[in-house]
Amino acid sequence: MSDYHTPVLLKEVLEGLDVKAGKRYIDATCGGGGHTRAMLEQGAEVLAIDADDDAIEEAKKIQRPHLRIVQGNFRNIEDLAKQEEMTLVDGVLFDLGVSSHQINTKDKGFSFRFDDAPLDMRFLQNTDQTAEVLINAATVDELYEIFAKYGEEERARAIAASVVRARQVKRIQTAGQLRTAIENVVGTGKSEIGTVARIFQSIRIAVNDEMGALEEGLLGASHLVKSGGRIAVISFHSLEDRIVKRFFKYFAFVDISKKPIMATAEEEEENPRSRSAKLRIVQIR
């Protein structure tokens, strides 16, 4: 297993997608390639997609037959799959979690733990919208909307106002500056770390339009999976899960998982990031 990232719910994904030799799958968020590797080891053919440069380089280390790798946002999954002649597949996996590598890489600016980290937060580096641009250009109402909707933060209005006051004194360019603006409202105690994390998460979601990408990606995947094939989604945010649940219900797909599949106590102990993971699986009629 790669130390780039530990895949969550691996056994459940393989069983839920009914991964078998000779079948074809798309890993729409290959990350460190954990799920992709496991599918290949079962004898499946896999198209691995990721927007992140580092993830693509990590995936290239797998070097196995029946693997194709393409860089791009999964919102364009249908075009990417057609480009690689991977249509009418047996299953598609979306793992919506941010990889351990992304969180631990300072230059990406995903984490508040590195005070001097630049506020980037982009998955795909060829876009202009960084977290720094967003934080310094958005109005207080726009920031409030981001913090309240994507961070589900009760103090969103006060934090948005604090960010605007801080940038009026000096442009906010680092994770440390942003964290200070948040802590000016919520304090610096250990119990408030969750609030800081949610605000950073909400900005990342907005920078990458993650909810819009998810809706487009799910629709594209539904066009690629053949009758009897399956779509599996691992979400880590309540809003993501609601989008997935609503999409599956709207198209009346066959619900394989019945209700969200969660990590076992053993997996949570080994990989704490699996605690908030929810896996939903459906079959295309």
Buried (B, 14 or more C-beta within 10 A) or exposed (E): EBEBBBBBBBEBBBEBBBBEEEBBBBBBBBBBBBBBBBBBEBEBBBBBBBBBEBBBEBBEEBEEEBBBBBBBBBBBBBEBBEEBEBBEBBBBBBBBBBBBBBBBBBEBBBBBBBEEBBBBBBBEEEEEBBBBEBBBEBEBEEBBBBBBBBBBBEBBBBBBBBBBEBBEEEEBBBBBBBBBBBBBBBEEEEEBBEBBBBBBBBBBBBBBBBBEBBBBBBBBBBEBBEEEBBBBBBBBBEBBBEBBBEBBEEBEBEBBBEEBBBBEEEBBEEBEBBBBBBBBBBBBE
